Amino acid sequence: MPTADSQRNIFLMKLLLNNSIHVLCVGPTGVGKSQNAYDMLQKQLGETYQFIAITFSAQTGANQTQDTIDSKTDKRRRGIYGPPL
């Protein structure tokens, strides 16, 4: 069940994204930043946006991040990548 704060944060994130403004969510551990972002992207925005969820830790390296992104995209031609058709 979403709280009033969650609803407010999701509304603001959606408003900013729909107006082409970047969003950065900050705050202490456990306040629901990631959960609000996932909920908004999956349920509120529907097919408007495609996203890749990547979890980082102290052991996550640049190569691992690049491999994760590459595995989710299709190569169109030399040096050009995009979402799956």
Secondary structure, DSSP 8 states (H G I E B T S, - for coil): ---HHHHHHHHHHHHHHHTT-------STTSSHHHHHHHIIIIISGGG---------TT--HHHHHHHHHHTSEEEETTEEE---
